[in-house]
């Protein structure tokens, strides 16, 4: 009985610790989004999370460590979901690009996750260690997965072999343009970014798709 209670108490403490960590990471995201990387302070994160000033330091030794935790929580987990879908989908690649992948890009552009990208665009030149981390944990794995998706389309006879699999950045280029536009120009001129992304995917597919009659003939 005592052992069971001890185990339950230990589990409760671990849960509280995990919850506190999540609360600190969530508060840090708000601080970084509001004040940027340079302007964010761990004591302000603690205040927003309603914990003691020293508590964040028990979980994260530096602001850089905390920022990386925010990226993993807010961005990497979201990207891993679409990567998993790309790697396991049974849909024709064309339909996947026009469906789940397009929806992913549209949702991302409209979400608060892009605030991390905007922060890196604004301050990344001063903090190359952060851009290197983002490249290694988010961008590079994503591009590799997209290259594999295009190669799958070629292997299935859906797409012609082109340089697109070497430059998967072309698939997501309008997503970055959409982020920039919303940050800089939207107040002056509206851009329908959902339609922009859809049009871009349609044009890319039209450029590389093997016509149905050719597929049937082969």
N, C-alpha and C positions, 0 to 999 in steps of 0.2 A: 504493500500500500504506500509506504513511504517512498519507495523507489519510483512508483508511478507518479506520485505528486511531485517528486523532484524532477522527473523528466518533463512533466507538464509545465512546471515552473521555468525550466530551461528553454522549452519551446516558446513560451510566452515572452521571455526576455529577448530571444532571437527575433521574434516577430516584431516586437517593439523597436528593436534596433534597426531592422530592415525598414520598418515604416518611417522611422526618423530619417534614415538615409534618403528614402524616396522623397520625403517632405523637403529636405535640404536641397536635393537635386531640382525638384520642381520650383522651389523658391529661387534657386540660382538661375534657372532658365529665365524667369521673369526679370531678374536683375540684369542679366546679360542683354536681354531683349530691350530693356528700357535704357540702360546706361552704357551699353557696349562693353567690350572686354576690359579696356583700360579703366573705365569708370566704375565698374562693378567692384564691390568690396565684400569680403567674407562676413564682416560684422553686419552689413546691411542684409546679406543673405540670411544670417541668423535671426535678425529682427523680423524679416518677412516670414520666415519659417516658424517664428514664435518659439525659438530655442535660445539657450544661453549663447553668449558671444563666442565662447571657446569650443562649443560642440562641433561645428563644422570641421575644425582642425583635427578632431578625433577620427574623422572619416576621410578627410582630404588634407594632405600636408600643404598643398599649394593651390593657388587659384587655377593654375594650369590643369592640375589633376581634377579639380571640380568641373572645369569646362569640358574636359574629355568625358567625364561621367554624364554631363548634360547631353553631349553629342550622342553617346551610346544609348541613352534613354529616349531622347526625343527624335533622333534621326536614324541611327543605325538599326534600331528595332523595326522601324517602319520600312526601311529599305530591305531588310532581311525578309520581310513578308512578301514583297513583290519578287525578290530573287527566288524565294522558294516556289512561288507560283510559276515563274519562268522555267525553272528547272524541272518541274513536274507536270506541266500542262500537257494535255492531250489534244488541245485545240490546234487547228492549222495555225501556223505562225502569223499569217496575215490576219486572221480573226483575233488572235491574242493581242497583236499590236493595236488593232482597231477597237478592242474591247478593254480588257483589264489593264493593259499598259497605258493606253490613252487616259483611262479613268484615273490611274495612279498619278500621272503627270498633272492632270487637271486639278485633282484634289490637293496635290502638294503645293502647287502655285497659289492656291487659295487658303492654305493653312498657315498657322503661325510657325511651322517648322522652318519656313524660308527665312525667318529672322536670323537663324544661325548662319545661313548662306550670306545674307546681307552683311552681317557682322564681319565675316571673314573677308568679304569683298572690300569692306571699308578699312579694316585694321590688319588684315592678314600680312601685308607687306612689312609690318612691324613685328610680327610674331610668326616667323616661318615654321617654328616647331608646331604651331597649331594647324597651319595649312598642310604641312607634311602629314600630320596625324589624320586630318580629314581626308586627304588624298588616299592614304593607306587603308583606312577603315571604311570609307564610304564610296569614294569615287572609283578607285581602281577595281575593287571587287564588282561594283555595279557594271562598269564598262566591260569587264571580262565576261560577265553573265550575258550582257547584251550581244557581244560578239558570238557567243555560243548559240544564242537564239537565232541570229541571222544565219550562222552556219547550218543550223538544223533546218531552216527553211530551204537552203541550197540543197542539202542532202535529200530532202523530201521531194525535190523537184518543183517547189513553189516559187523559188527565186533564182534568177541568174546569178552566177558568181561575179561579184563586183568587189570594189574596195571597201564597201560599207562595213564589212566585218573587221577591217583593219582600223576603221575610223568610226566606232560606235558613238563617238561624241556627237556625230551628226543627228542621231536619233533624239538626243536630249538638248541640243542647242537651243531650240525655241523655248524650252522650259527656262533656261537661264535668261534669255531675252525677256521673257514674261516677268521674271523676278525683277530685273533691272527696270523694265518699263513701269511696273507698279510702284517701284520705289522712287523713280525720278520724274516720270512724265504723266502718270495717270491723272493727276489733278488738273493737268492742262489739256490732255486729249485722251479719251477713253480708247482702250484696245480690248477687243473681245478675245482674251487669251485662250478661252476654251476652244473657240473656233480656229484660232491661229494654230493651236496644237493639233487639232483634228485635220486641218488642211495640210499641215506639214507631214503628218503620218500618211495621209492619202497620196500626196505627191511622191514621197519616198517609195511607197509600195508600188505605185504606178511605174516608177522608174526601174524597178528591179524585178517585178513580177513576171513570171513566165505565163504567157497567155494560155487560157484553158485548152484551146484547140491544140496547142503545141504539147501540153502535158498529156492529152489524150492520145496524140499521135505517137508519143514516145512510149 
